[in-house]
Amino acid sequence: ATTLKTSPGTKNPTAILGESKDSYMLMECATPNKFFVVELSDVILVDTVVLANYEFFSSMIRQFRVSVSDRYPVKVDKWTVLGTFEARNSRDIQAFLVENPRIWARYLRVEILSHYGNEFYCPVSLLRVHGMRMLDSLRAVDPAELEVEEDTSKIPPEGTEETEEVVEDIPEETHEP
C-alpha cells in the first residue's frame, strides 16, 4: 500500500502503513477537513478497516468516514462511502466492520470528522484494510452453484437392459470312499 494524499500539514503519512508502535502520522486536530488517501496493494472488496493510535498526550479519533474508489484521482463527491464509524477513546487496535462493501476498490479515503480530548495533535499509528481480493473471489465457488455430475460408470449403455447377476451357493459334492 502507498499513502497518496493527506490534508495540509500532515507529517509522516507513510507511518500508518507499518507496524511500528514508535512511528505515527501526525495531524493537527484543529486542521479542517482532515483526511488521507491510500492506494491499496490489490483490488479488494473492503470488509474491515483497522485503526490505532498508541500515542500518549494526544487526542484520539472519534468519528471518521471511510470511502473507496476504483480509480484515482477522483472528485470528492465521486467516492463511494462505506460508512461512518465511531472509535473508542482507547489506545489500542480497533477494527471496524463494513456492513455493505459495495464496490471493488483500489483506493481508500479516511476523513476524520471528530476527536476525543483537546490535545494539539490527532495522530494515527496504524491503518489496516481487510477484504477479499478480486482474484480470490473468482476462485471461490459456492458448492451450491456447482452442477452435479452423475456417475456414468454404473449406467448401462443405451439399448441394453440392466440385469442382476444372482450367485447361488452350490453345495459341494461329497464323495464317499
N, CA and C of each residue as an Amber inpcrd file, in Angstrom:
protein
   531
   0.8380000  -1.1840000   0.0000000   0.0000000   0.0000000   0.0000000
   0.8830000   1.2470000   0.0000000   0.2920000   2.3580000  -0.4240000
   1.0080000   3.6260000  -0.5110000   0.0810000   4.7500000  -0.0720000
   0.6100000   5.7040000   0.6940000  -0.1660000   6.8880000   1.0430000
  -0.0480000   7.8730000  -0.1100000  -1.1840000   8.2370000  -0.7120000
  -1.1760000   9.0990000  -1.8950000  -1.3740000  10.5780000  -1.5790000
  -2.2600000  10.8760000  -0.6300000  -2.5810000  12.2730000  -0.3630000
  -3.0650000  12.4040000   1.0820000  -2.7700000  13.5520000   1.6860000
  -3.2400000  13.8400000   3.0440000  -3.6740000  15.2950000   3.1180000
  -4.3610000  15.6190000   4.1900000  -4.7340000  17.0140000   4.4020000
  -3.4680000  17.8360000   4.6580000  -3.5050000  19.1450000   4.3580000
  -2.3240000  20.0090000   4.5340000  -1.7930000  19.9600000   5.9700000
  -0.4880000  19.9570000   6.0950000   0.1460000  19.9670000   7.4040000
   0.3840000  18.5990000   8.0130000  -0.0640000  17.5430000   7.3610000
   0.1350000  16.1840000   7.8790000   1.5980000  15.8040000   7.7680000
   2.1160000  15.1980000   8.8290000   3.5210000  14.7850000   8.8480000
   3.6350000  13.2710000   8.9340000   4.6200000  12.7100000   8.2270000
   4.9510000  11.2840000   8.2510000   3.7650000  10.3730000   7.8760000
   3.1250000  10.6230000   6.7500000   1.9270000   9.8430000   6.3940000
   2.1850000   8.3600000   6.1220000   3.4100000   7.9940000   5.7550000
   3.6650000   6.5720000   5.4710000   3.7430000   5.7260000   6.7440000
   3.8380000   6.3580000   7.9030000   3.9470000   5.6200000   9.1680000
   2.7360000   4.7340000   9.4420000   1.5630000   5.1000000   8.9480000
   0.3550000   4.3110000   9.2270000   0.3790000   2.9520000   8.5410000
   1.2800000   2.7780000   7.5660000   1.3290000   1.5380000   6.8060000
   2.2450000   0.4920000   7.4460000   2.9900000   0.9040000   8.4670000
   3.8950000  -0.0260000   9.1450000   3.3400000  -0.4670000  10.4830000
   4.0220000  -1.4080000  11.1020000   3.5660000  -1.9660000  12.3690000
   4.2970000  -1.3860000  13.5840000   5.1750000  -0.4150000  13.3830000
   5.9570000   0.1340000  14.4870000   5.0810000   0.9890000  15.4040000
   5.1450000   0.7020000  16.7030000   4.3880000   1.4960000  17.6720000
   5.0780000   2.8270000  17.9660000   6.2970000   2.9840000  17.4810000
   7.0620000   4.2160000  17.7280000   6.9730000   5.2170000  16.5810000
   6.2100000   4.8940000  15.5550000   6.0970000   5.7550000  14.3840000
   4.6210000   6.0420000  14.1380000   4.2860000   7.2550000  13.7270000
   2.8860000   7.6090000  13.5360000   2.7520000   8.7750000  12.5640000
   1.5660000   8.8610000  11.9540000   1.2110000  10.0000000  11.1140000
   0.6470000  11.0690000  12.0490000   1.0630000  12.3020000  11.8560000
   0.6870000  13.3790000  12.7620000  -0.1530000  14.4240000  12.0350000
  -1.3450000  14.6720000  12.5670000  -2.2270000  15.7170000  12.0440000
  -2.5870000  16.6540000  13.1910000  -2.6460000  17.9400000  12.8960000
  -3.1130000  18.8850000  13.9030000  -4.6230000  18.7440000  14.0180000
  -5.1250000  18.6160000  15.2280000  -6.5670000  18.4170000  15.4370000
  -7.4020000  19.5820000  14.9130000  -6.8390000  20.7990000  14.9510000
  -7.5790000  21.9910000  14.5350000  -7.6820000  22.1250000  13.0110000
  -6.9230000  21.3160000  12.2660000  -6.9690000  21.3900000  10.8020000
  -8.3590000  21.0180000  10.3050000  -8.9810000  21.8720000   9.4900000
 -10.2870000  21.4910000   8.9280000 -10.0960000  20.4260000   7.8450000
 -11.0980000  19.6100000   7.6450000 -11.0850000  18.5930000   6.5770000
  -9.8640000  17.6710000   6.6600000  -9.6620000  17.0490000   7.8040000
  -8.5470000  16.1060000   7.9630000  -8.8840000  14.8170000   7.2180000
  -7.9560000  14.3560000   6.3810000  -8.1800000  13.1380000   5.6140000
  -6.8480000  12.5560000   5.1690000  -6.9040000  11.3010000   4.6940000
  -5.7710000  10.7010000   3.9960000  -6.3010000   9.6890000   3.0010000
  -5.5600000   9.5160000   1.9050000  -5.9290000   8.5930000   0.8340000
  -4.7990000   7.5820000   0.6780000  -5.1800000   6.3210000   0.6180000
  -4.2150000   5.2380000   0.4910000  -4.5380000   4.4090000  -0.7450000
  -3.4900000   4.0880000  -1.5130000  -3.6500000   3.1380000  -2.6170000
  -3.3670000   1.7560000  -2.0600000  -4.3320000   0.8620000  -2.1720000
  -4.1690000  -0.4950000  -1.6660000  -3.2920000  -1.3050000  -2.6080000
  -2.6750000  -2.3450000  -2.0970000  -1.7610000  -3.1470000  -2.9130000
  -2.5020000  -4.0510000  -3.8910000  -3.7980000  -4.2060000  -3.7070000
  -4.5900000  -5.0430000  -4.5990000  -6.0150000  -4.5110000  -4.6460000
  -6.7690000  -4.8900000  -5.6480000  -8.1850000  -4.5320000  -5.7300000
  -8.9380000  -5.4780000  -4.7980000  -9.6630000  -4.9010000  -3.8320000
 -10.3800000  -5.7420000  -2.8700000 -11.7860000  -5.2320000  -2.6160000
 -12.6010000  -6.1060000  -2.0380000 -13.9160000  -5.7600000  -1.5200000
 -13.6940000  -5.5540000  -0.0210000 -13.6110000  -4.3050000   0.4130000
 -13.2330000  -3.9670000   1.7890000 -14.3280000  -4.4280000   2.7520000
 -13.9310000  -5.2360000   3.7580000 -14.9130000  -5.6430000   4.7590000
 -14.5510000  -5.1940000   6.1760000 -13.2910000  -4.7820000   6.3910000
 -12.8690000  -4.3190000   7.7190000 -11.7840000  -3.2620000   7.5820000
 -11.9010000  -2.2090000   8.3840000 -10.8630000  -1.1860000   8.4640000
 -10.3890000  -1.1700000   9.9110000  -9.0670000  -1.1750000  10.0860000
  -8.4710000  -1.2010000  11.4220000  -7.6430000   0.0730000  11.6090000
  -7.8650000   0.7590000  12.7300000  -7.0920000   1.9570000  13.0710000
  -6.5420000   1.8150000  14.4840000  -5.4200000   2.4850000  14.7220000
  -4.8630000   2.5290000  16.0700000  -4.1260000   3.8340000  16.2770000
  -4.1180000   4.2930000  17.5330000  -3.2990000   5.4160000  17.9710000
  -2.6980000   5.0110000  19.3140000  -1.3840000   4.8500000  19.3430000
  -0.7050000   4.4320000  20.5680000  -0.1150000   5.6110000  21.3410000
  -0.2050000   6.8120000  20.8050000   0.4870000   7.9650000  21.3690000
  -0.2140000   8.5510000  22.5930000   0.5330000   8.6830000  23.6880000
   0.0220000   9.3510000  24.8760000   0.0690000  10.8660000  24.6320000
  -0.6570000  11.6090000  25.3960000  -0.6860000  13.0750000  25.3000000
  -1.0800000  13.5390000  23.8950000  -2.0750000  12.8700000  23.3460000
  -2.6150000  13.2500000  22.0350000  -4.1140000  12.9770000  22.0500000
  -4.8250000  13.6030000  21.1510000  -6.2630000  13.3650000  21.0320000
  -6.5000000  12.1240000  20.1680000  -7.5770000  11.4390000  20.4800000
  -7.9360000  10.2130000  19.7640000  -9.0270000  10.5220000  18.7360000
  -8.9550000   9.8610000  17.5920000 -10.0070000   9.9870000  16.5830000
 -11.2970000   9.4270000  17.1660000 -12.3760000  10.1570000  16.9690000
 -13.6870000   9.7020000  17.4540000 -14.5310000   9.2170000  16.2860000
 -15.0020000  10.1280000  15.4570000 -15.8030000   9.7410000  14.2940000
 -14.9820000   9.9240000  13.0270000 -15.1410000   8.9650000  12.1150000
 -14.4550000   9.0600000  10.8280000 -15.2960000   8.3760000   9.7590000
 -15.0880000   8.8030000   8.5210000 -15.8210000   8.2630000   7.3790000
 -14.8330000   7.5390000   6.4680000 -15.2300000   6.3680000   5.9950000
 -14.3960000   5.5870000   5.0800000 -15.0930000   5.5310000   3.7290000
 -14.3490000   5.8970000   2.6830000 -14.8620000   5.8510000   1.3070000
 -13.8490000   5.1140000   0.4480000 -14.3210000   4.5730000  -0.6690000
 -13.4510000   3.8370000  -1.5780000 -13.7120000   4.2410000  -3.0150000
 -12.7390000   3.9140000  -3.8690000 -12.8790000   4.1790000  -5.2970000
 -12.0650000   3.1420000  -6.0650000 -12.4540000   2.9200000  -7.2970000
 -11.6800000   2.0040000  -8.1460000 -10.6950000   2.7700000  -9.0250000
 -10.7190000   4.1040000  -8.9330000  -9.7750000   4.9330000  -9.7120000
  -9.3520000   6.1390000  -8.8930000  -8.2420000   6.7230000  -9.3120000
  -7.7160000   7.8980000  -8.6160000  -6.8870000   8.6970000  -9.6070000
  -6.9430000  10.0070000  -9.5990000  -7.7360000  10.8530000  -8.7130000
  -9.2200000  10.8360000  -9.0950000 -10.0250000  11.1810000  -8.1150000
 -11.4660000  11.2250000  -8.3060000 -12.0060000  12.4060000  -7.4940000
 -13.0590000  13.0390000  -7.9880000 -13.6580000  14.1680000  -7.2680000
 -14.2100000  13.6870000  -5.9320000 -14.1810000  14.5680000  -4.9520000
 -14.5970000  14.2140000  -3.5990000 -15.9980000  13.6000000  -3.5660000
 -16.9240000  14.1130000  -4.3780000 -18.2960000  13.5940000  -4.3520000
 -18.4650000  12.2770000  -5.1260000 -17.4110000  11.7830000  -5.7430000
 -17.4830000  10.5390000  -6.5130000 -16.9660000   9.3250000  -5.7300000
 -16.4520000   9.5510000  -4.5100000 -16.0310000   8.4300000  -3.6710000
 -17.2750000   7.6700000  -3.2120000 -17.1810000   6.3570000  -3.0830000
 -18.2810000   5.5390000  -2.5850000 -18.1090000   5.3690000  -1.0760000
 -19.0570000   5.8890000  -0.3120000 -18.9670000   5.8440000   1.1490000
 -19.3250000   4.4440000   1.6480000 -18.4140000   3.8590000   2.4420000
 -18.6660000   2.5520000   3.0430000 -19.3030000   2.6780000   4.4160000
 -19.0960000   3.8310000   5.0580000 -19.7110000   4.0210000   6.3650000
 -19.0210000   5.0920000   7.1810000 -19.7290000   5.5390000   8.1990000
 -19.1800000   6.4500000   9.1970000 -19.1000000   5.6550000  10.4910000
 -17.9420000   5.7030000  11.1330000 -17.6790000   4.8570000  12.2940000
 -17.3060000   5.7070000  13.4940000 -17.4880000   5.1420000  14.6810000
 -17.0810000   5.8170000  15.9090000 -16.1100000   4.9250000  16.6620000
 -14.9270000   5.4700000  16.9060000 -13.8900000   4.7510000  17.6350000
 -14.0690000   4.9670000  19.1380000 -13.5270000   4.0500000  19.9190000
 -13.4930000   4.2140000  21.3740000 -12.3240000   5.1290000  21.7370000
 -12.3940000   5.7430000  22.8740000 -11.3070000   6.5850000  23.3630000
 -10.2930000   5.6580000  24.0370000  -9.5870000   4.8840000  23.2180000
  -8.7310000   3.8090000  23.7120000  -7.4620000   3.7130000  22.8780000
  -6.3490000   3.4560000  23.5050000  -5.0590000   3.3840000  22.8180000
  -4.7150000   1.9520000  22.4360000  -5.5780000   1.3580000  21.6680000
  -5.3140000   0.0140000  21.1670000  -5.8490000  -0.1120000  19.7500000
  -5.6360000  -1.2720000  19.1710000  -6.1160000  -1.5240000  17.8080000
  -7.6340000  -1.6730000  17.8360000  -8.3030000  -0.9840000  16.9150000
  -9.7570000  -1.0610000  16.8270000 -10.1610000  -1.4380000  15.4060000
 -10.9910000  -2.4560000  15.2950000 -11.4670000  -2.9280000  13.9900000
 -12.8990000  -2.4510000  13.7630000 -13.1740000  -2.0260000  12.5420000
 -14.4920000  -1.5100000  12.1750000 -15.0080000  -2.3140000  10.9900000
 -16.1030000  -3.0100000  11.2140000 -16.6850000  -3.8810000  10.2040000
 -17.5100000  -3.0750000   9.2020000 -17.2430000  -3.2810000   7.9300000
 -18.0120000  -2.6410000   6.8560000 -19.1860000  -3.5630000   6.5500000
 -20.3890000  -3.0830000   6.7960000 -21.5600000  -3.9430000   6.6340000
 -21.9710000  -4.1370000   5.1810000 -21.6740000  -3.1590000   4.3290000
 -22.0500000  -3.2640000   2.9270000 -20.8640000  -2.8370000   2.0610000
 -19.9800000  -3.7760000   1.6850000 -18.7500000  -3.4140000   0.9670000
 -18.9520000  -2.6370000  -0.3340000 -20.0030000  -2.8800000  -1.0790000
 -20.4270000  -2.1010000  -2.2410000 -19.6120000  -2.2450000  -3.5170000
 -18.2990000  -1.8840000  -3.5540000 -17.5640000  -1.9450000  -4.8220000
 -16.1650000  -2.5270000  -4.6210000 -15.6010000  -3.0220000  -5.7060000
 -14.2000000  -3.4440000  -5.7170000 -13.3580000  -2.1750000  -5.7240000
 -12.4330000  -2.0750000  -4.8000000 -11.7180000  -0.8090000  -4.6200000
 -10.2110000  -0.9910000  -4.6130000  -9.5310000   0.0100000  -5.1180000
  -8.0680000   0.0790000  -5.0690000  -7.6160000   1.2320000  -4.1830000
  -8.5350000   2.1920000  -3.9480000  -8.1900000   3.4090000  -3.2040000
  -9.1410000   3.5740000  -2.0250000  -8.5800000   4.0060000  -0.9000000
  -9.3410000   4.1780000   0.3320000  -9.1090000   5.5940000   0.8560000
 -10.1840000   6.2540000   1.2370000 -10.1040000   7.6140000   1.7950000
 -10.7090000   7.5800000   3.2000000  -9.9630000   8.0900000   4.1690000
 -10.4490000   8.1960000   5.5440000 -10.5240000   9.6720000   5.8950000
 -11.7070000  10.1190000   6.3060000 -11.9200000  11.5090000   6.7260000
 -12.1570000  11.5270000   8.2320000 -11.3730000  12.3110000   8.9390000
 -11.5190000  12.4420000  10.3870000 -12.5840000  13.5060000  10.6560000
 -13.6960000  13.1190000  11.2570000 -14.8190000  14.0280000  11.4680000
 -14.8110000  14.6680000  12.8580000 -14.3270000  13.9280000  13.8620000
 -14.2490000  14.4710000  15.2190000 -13.2070000  13.6910000  16.0140000
 -12.8770000  14.2340000  17.1930000 -11.8720000  13.5740000  18.0280000
 -12.2050000  13.7580000  19.5080000 -11.6310000  12.8770000  20.3300000
 -11.7520000  12.9790000  21.7800000 -10.6530000  13.9190000  22.2810000
 -10.9160000  14.6330000  23.3650000  -9.8850000  15.4320000  24.0140000
  -9.6370000  16.7640000  23.3290000  -8.6550000  17.4860000  23.8700000
  -8.3410000  18.8050000  23.3220000  -6.8360000  18.9940000  23.1610000
  -6.1300000  17.9020000  22.8740000  -4.6880000  17.9940000  22.6180000
  -4.4610000  18.6230000  21.2460000  -3.2410000  19.0310000  20.9940000
  -2.8950000  19.7120000  19.7380000  -2.8880000  18.7420000  18.5530000
  -2.3780000  17.5120000  18.7760000  -2.2400000  16.5520000  17.6730000
  -3.2550000  15.4090000  17.7510000  -3.6470000  14.9440000  16.5720000
  -4.5030000  13.7740000  16.3950000  -3.7220000  12.7500000  15.5570000
  -2.8590000  11.9730000  16.1730000  -2.0440000  11.0290000  15.3960000
  -2.8040000   9.7560000  15.0300000  -2.3040000   9.0920000  13.9990000
  -2.7640000   7.7560000  13.6330000  -1.5120000   6.8970000  13.5400000
  -1.4820000   5.8210000  14.3230000  -0.3090000   4.9450000  14.3510000
  -0.3850000   3.8200000  13.3320000  -1.6000000   3.3870000  13.0180000
  -1.7430000   2.1890000  12.1920000  -3.0300000   2.2210000  11.3820000
  -2.9390000   1.7750000  10.1490000  -4.1090000   1.5310000   9.2990000
  -3.9380000   0.1520000   8.6850000  -4.9560000  -0.6590000   8.8140000
  -5.0140000  -1.9370000   8.1040000  -6.3500000  -1.9940000   7.3870000
  -6.3410000  -2.6110000   6.2200000  -7.5690000  -2.7650000   5.4510000
  -7.6800000  -4.2360000   5.0710000  -8.8010000  -4.8510000   5.4350000
  -9.0220000  -6.2690000   5.1470000 -10.1810000  -6.4160000   4.1820000
 -10.1260000  -7.4620000   3.3880000 -11.2090000  -7.7570000   2.4650000
 -10.8420000  -8.9100000   1.5570000 -11.6950000  -9.1690000   0.5910000
 -11.4660000 -10.2510000  -0.3610000 -10.8920000  -9.6820000  -1.6460000
  -9.7960000 -10.2890000  -2.0840000  -9.2180000  -9.8660000  -3.3560000
 -10.1300000 -10.3090000  -4.4910000 -10.1510000  -9.5190000  -5.5550000
 -10.9980000  -9.8490000  -6.6970000 -10.6190000 -11.2180000  -7.2610000
  -9.3310000 -11.4810000  -7.3690000  -8.8630000 -12.7580000  -7.8990000
  -9.3520000 -13.9190000  -7.0410000  -9.3110000 -13.7660000  -5.7230000
  -9.7790000 -14.8270000  -4.8330000 -11.2720000 -15.0590000  -4.9690000
 -12.0330000 -13.9950000  -5.2240000 -13.4840000 -14.1550000  -5.3630000
 -13.8270000 -14.9360000  -6.6260000 -12.9970000 -14.8050000  -7.6400000
 -13.2380000 -15.5680000  -8.8680000 -12.9330000 -17.0440000  -8.6600000
 -11.9730000 -17.3210000  -7.7830000 -11.6090000 -18.7090000  -7.4820000
 -12.5880000 -19.3550000  -6.5140000 -13.1840000 -18.5620000  -5.6500000
 -14.0980000 -19.0990000  -4.6420000 -15.4120000 -19.4660000  -5.3120000
 -15.7950000 -20.7120000  -5.1630000 -17.0220000 -21.1770000  -5.7900000
 -17.9320000 -21.7250000  -4.7090000 -19.1700000 -21.2940000  -4.7400000
 -20.1600000 -21.7910000  -3.8050000 -20.5550000 -23.1990000  -4.2510000
 -20.4080000 -24.2040000  -3.3820000 -20.7490000 -25.5810000  -3.7610000
 -22.1850000 -25.7230000  -4.2530000 -23.0810000 -24.8740000  -3.7910000
 -24.4830000 -24.9390000  -4.2310000 -24.6280000 -24.5410000  -5.6990000
 -23.6390000 -23.7990000  -6.2320000 -23.7160000 -23.3580000  -7.6140000
 -23.1120000 -24.3610000  -8.5950000 -22.4630000 -25.3900000  -8.0760000
 -21.8300000 -26.3790000  -8.9440000 -22.8750000 -27.3220000  -9.5180000
 -22.6730000 -27.7330000 -10.7760000 -23.5390000 -28.7320000 -11.3720000
 -23.0770000 -30.0870000 -10.8750000 -24.0240000 -30.9160000 -10.4960000
 -23.6700000 -32.2370000 -10.0050000 -23.5400000 -33.1570000 -11.2070000
 -22.3840000 -33.7740000 -11.3320000 -22.1770000 -34.7260000 -12.4160000
 -22.5540000 -36.1100000 -11.9090000 -23.3270000 -36.8070000 -12.7230000
 -23.7260000 -38.1550000 -12.3270000 -22.5850000 -39.1130000 -12.6090000
 -22.5310000 -40.1660000 -11.8050000 -21.5250000 -41.2040000 -12.0180000
 -22.0360000 -42.0880000 -13.1490000 -21.4690000 -41.9380000 -14.3420000
 -21.9530000 -42.6530000 -15.5180000 -21.3570000 -44.0520000 -15.6390000
 -20.4390000 -44.3960000 -14.7560000 -19.8070000 -45.7090000 -14.8710000
 -20.7740000 -46.8350000 -14.5380000 -21.8570000 -46.5650000 -13.8410000
 -22.7960000 -47.6130000 -13.4550000 -24.0650000 -47.5880000 -14.2860000
 -24.1260000 -46.7290000 -15.2850000 -25.3010000 -46.6580000 -16.1420000
 -25.0240000 -47.5330000 -17.3640000 -25.9360000 -48.4690000 -17.6380000
 -25.6910000 -49.3580000 -18.7930000 -25.8080000 -48.5870000 -20.0990000
 -25.0880000 -49.0080000 -21.1220000 -25.1790000 -48.3430000 -22.4280000
 -26.6120000 -48.3570000 -22.9290000 -26.9420000 -47.3770000 -23.7480000
 -28.2940000 -47.2500000 -24.2730000 -28.6500000 -48.4640000 -25.1100000
 -29.8960000 -48.9330000 -24.9720000 -30.3530000 -50.0730000 -25.7640000
 -30.1140000 -51.4040000 -25.0610000 -29.5040000 -51.3880000 -23.9260000
 -29.2970000 -52.6420000 -23.1940000 -30.1040000 -52.5910000 -21.9230000
 -30.4190000 -53.7860000 -21.4460000 -31.1810000 -53.8400000 -20.2080000
 -30.2400000 -54.1320000 -19.0640000 -30.6220000 -53.5970000 -17.9450000
 -29.8170000 -53.8500000 -16.7590000 -30.2850000 -55.1750000 -16.1840000
 -29.3500000 -56.0520000 -15.9280000 -29.6990000 -57.3470000 -15.3450000
 -28.9120000 -57.5220000 -14.0660000 -29.5080000 -58.3070000 -13.1980000
 -28.8180000 -58.6210000 -11.9680000 -28.2680000 -60.0170000 -12.0800000
 -27.0780000 -60.1660000 -11.6120000 -26.4670000 -61.4910000 -11.6250000
 -26.6780000 -62.0890000 -10.2520000 -27.2540000 -63.2640000 -10.2470000
 -27.5300000 -63.9270000  -8.9820000 -26.5520000 -65.0730000  -8.8380000
 -25.8920000 -65.0860000  -7.7470000 -24.9510000 -66.1720000  -7.4800000
 -25.5060000 -66.9680000  -6.3200000 -25.6730000 -68.2470000  -6.5790000
 -26.1950000 -69.1100000  -5.5250000 -25.0630000 -69.9330000  -4.9470000
 -25.2270000 -70.2600000  -3.7040000 -24.2620000 -71.1600000  -3.1040000
 -24.6340000 -72.5840000  -3.5340000 -23.7220000 -73.2600000  -4.1750000
 -23.9660000 -74.6340000  -4.6250000 -23.1990000 -75.5430000  -3.6580000
 -23.9240000 -76.4740000  -3.1080000 -23.2380000 -77.3550000  -2.1590000
 -22.1730000 -78.1960000  -2.8610000 -21.1040000 -78.3840000  -2.1470000
 -20.0520000 -79.2040000  -2.7530000 -20.4540000 -80.6550000  -2.7160000
 -20.0470000 -81.3550000  -3.7430000 -20.3620000 -82.7860000  -3.7910000
 -19.4860000 -83.5020000  -2.8110000 -20.0850000 -84.4270000  -2.2130000
 -19.2880000 -85.2180000  -1.2940000 -19.0770000 -86.6000000  -1.8930000
 -17.8970000 -87.0870000  -1.8490000 -17.5760000 -88.4250000  -2.3600000
 -17.2320000 -89.2950000  -1.1830000 -17.8650000 -90.4360000  -1.1470000
 -17.5380000 -91.3350000  -0.0670000 -16.5250000 -92.3120000  -0.5620000
 -15.5430000 -92.6480000   0.2470000 -14.5150000 -93.6280000  -0.1960000
 -14.9870000 -95.0510000  -0.2150000
